[in-house]
Amino acid sequence: MKVELVGAVRLLVDLSAVDASVQNFLLHSHSDMRNNSQGIWLQQTCTLFVQSGVQLLSEFTKHAAVWANTSVVRANFSQPNPRQQERAGNNHDEPLQSGSSSGELSGSGEAQAEALWWGHRLQMALVNTVAFRGVWQKQFLFTNTQNLPFTLPDGSAIKVPMMYQATEVSFGQFRTASDHRYTVLELPYLGRSLSLQVALPSERKTPLSCIESQLTARQLASWETGLRRTKMDVFLPRFRMQNKFNLRSVLPAMGISDAFNPTAADFSEISAEESLYVSDAFHEVRIEVTEDGTKAAAATAMVLLKRSRAPVFKADRPFLFLIRQVNTGSILFMGRVMNPADQTP
């Protein structure tokens, strides 16, 4: 199990050192972001739902309780709590709640619903939820937002609320290994501990997949040295996303497969029961990008923007985005925006 985890994160060092160093890094990174009171709201919770009757080692539960907002919850997956199910369907906009040691499923509403849906075959499920809201270092003005065209992947265009500001940003131009050109814009959040990076194909005819499929760790690292400060006219659409994923097929592709194998799983440091394995792993993410980093107003004013001689960055077609922690380079979120108007929870 440890070897698989080390391989997944490409750490070729002593395993005992990995346990300590990785946990210390994640714990402090999480603490730094959680303690940042300068307009950043980031909540990460990791809840391990365990079928009632499975005996866990006390040392593990104590360790999980103090590490990176992790909780262990006992649950009877075959008899879901009706009150929790009802609440799961109505809490899309409430802050995520971390789990407790009670007998009820806790965590985000979407994560609860997902775990309950799979309840007929769950033995142990890992549910990770991440939610983020941030205030820009320099906020977009609501009065500058206009309904402007956004070109969809099929070539059609729709009108979406497009934010605008003239500001100094970090900007760079790059090429993939297959010679597709794209540009990257970086906007800092208040306090500059986190930033939003937007990658946009330079040519309208270049599908986003041509850029996305060739983004390697080396390509992402090149952004750090390839970005330059410059004054630009920035157009960025509002967007909001909420998605949930079953990682049952994703993690094995990263080299983590034994955890899901009833005959190969080794959770001897969690429980003395030999048959314990991970039935499923779920991930839920919620993010929204607006003028001030919080929920946008319902109405948008229409204005005429003054022309300037500054270069223009206009995200009016599909683009990639990353939210990263500046001091570590850690990527907290990575996604694509194909249609900003598609905001279905």
GINOR-V839231 format. One record per backbone hydrogen bond with DSSP energy under -0.5 kcal/mol. CO is the residue of the C=O (numbers start at 0). NH is the residue of the N-H. If there is no record, write none. Layout:
co:CO nh:NH
co:CO nh:NH
This chain:
co:0 nh:4
co:1 nh:5
co:2 nh:6
co:3 nh:7
co:4 nh:8
co:5 nh:9
co:5 nh:10
co:6 nh:9
co:9 nh:11
co:10 nh:12
co:13 nh:17
co:14 nh:18
co:15 nh:19
co:16 nh:20
co:17 nh:21
co:17 nh:22
co:18 nh:22
co:19 nh:23
co:20 nh:24
co:21 nh:25
co:22 nh:26
co:23 nh:27
co:24 nh:28
co:25 nh:29
co:26 nh:30
co:27 nh:31
co:28 nh:32
co:29 nh:33
co:30 nh:34
co:32 nh:35
co:34 nh:36
co:36 nh:38
co:38 nh:40
co:38 nh:134
co:39 nh:41
co:40 nh:132
co:42 nh:130
co:44 nh:128
co:45 nh:70
co:46 nh:48
co:46 nh:126
co:47 nh:49
co:47 nh:72
co:48 nh:124
co:49 nh:74
co:50 nh:53
co:53 nh:55
co:56 nh:60
co:57 nh:61
co:58 nh:62
co:59 nh:63
co:60 nh:64
co:61 nh:65
co:62 nh:65
co:62 nh:66
co:63 nh:66
co:63 nh:69
co:65 nh:67
co:66 nh:69
co:68 nh:45
co:70 nh:47
co:72 nh:49
co:74 nh:51
co:74 nh:76
co:75 nh:78
co:79 nh:81
co:80 nh:84
co:81 nh:85
co:82 nh:86
co:83 nh:87
co:84 nh:88
co:86 nh:89
co:86 nh:90
co:90 nh:93
co:101 nh:73
co:107 nh:111
co:108 nh:112
co:109 nh:113
co:110 nh:114
co:111 nh:115
co:112 nh:116
co:113 nh:117
co:115 nh:118
co:117 nh:120
co:118 nh:121
co:122 nh:50
co:123 nh:278
co:123 nh:279
co:124 nh:48
co:124 nh:126
co:125 nh:127
co:125 nh:281
co:126 nh:46
co:127 nh:283
co:128 nh:44
co:129 nh:285
co:130 nh:42
co:131 nh:287
co:132 nh:40
co:134 nh:189
co:140 nh:143
co:141 nh:144
co:145 nh:147
co:145 nh:161
co:147 nh:159
co:149 nh:151
co:149 nh:157
co:150 nh:317
co:151 nh:154
co:155 nh:151
co:157 nh:149
co:159 nh:147
co:159 nh:161
co:160 nh:162
co:160 nh:237
co:161 nh:145
co:162 nh:235
co:163 nh:140
co:164 nh:166
co:164 nh:233
co:166 nh:168
co:166 nh:231
co:168 nh:170
co:168 nh:229
co:169 nh:185
co:170 nh:227
co:171 nh:183
co:173 nh:181
co:175 nh:178
co:178 nh:180
co:179 nh:175
co:180 nh:201
co:180 nh:202
co:181 nh:173
co:182 nh:199
co:183 nh:171
co:184 nh:197
co:185 nh:169
co:186 nh:195
co:187 nh:136
co:188 nh:191
co:192 nh:325
co:193 nh:188
co:194 nh:323
co:195 nh:186
co:196 nh:321
co:197 nh:184
co:197 nh:199
co:198 nh:319
co:199 nh:182
co:202 nh:205
co:204 nh:206
co:206 nh:209
co:206 nh:210
co:207 nh:210
co:207 nh:211
co:208 nh:212
co:210 nh:213
co:211 nh:214
co:213 nh:215
co:215 nh:219
co:216 nh:220
co:217 nh:221
co:218 nh:222
co:219 nh:222
co:219 nh:223
co:220 nh:223
co:220 nh:224
co:221 nh:225
co:222 nh:226
co:227 nh:170
co:229 nh:168
co:230 nh:310
co:231 nh:166
co:231 nh:233
co:232 nh:234
co:232 nh:312
co:233 nh:164
co:234 nh:314
co:235 nh:162
co:238 nh:288
co:240 nh:286
co:242 nh:284
co:244 nh:246
co:244 nh:282
co:245 nh:248
co:246 nh:250
co:248 nh:252
co:249 nh:253
co:250 nh:253
co:250 nh:255
co:251 nh:254
co:254 nh:256
co:256 nh:259
co:257 nh:260
co:258 nh:277
co:259 nh:261
co:260 nh:263
co:260 nh:264
co:266 nh:269
co:266 nh:270
co:269 nh:56
co:272 nh:275
co:276 nh:278
co:279 nh:125
co:280 nh:246
co:281 nh:127
co:282 nh:244
co:283 nh:129
co:284 nh:242
co:285 nh:131
co:286 nh:240
co:287 nh:289
co:288 nh:238
co:290 nh:139
co:292 nh:133
co:300 nh:302
co:302 nh:304
co:310 nh:232
co:311 nh:313
co:312 nh:234
co:312 nh:314
co:313 nh:315
co:314 nh:236
co:315 nh:150
co:318 nh:336
co:319 nh:198
co:320 nh:334
co:321 nh:196
co:321 nh:323
co:322 nh:331
co:322 nh:332
co:323 nh:194
co:323 nh:325
co:324 nh:328
co:329 nh:324
co:329 nh:331
co:332 nh:322
co:334 nh:320
co:335 nh:337
co:336 nh:318
co:338 nh:341
co:340 nh:342
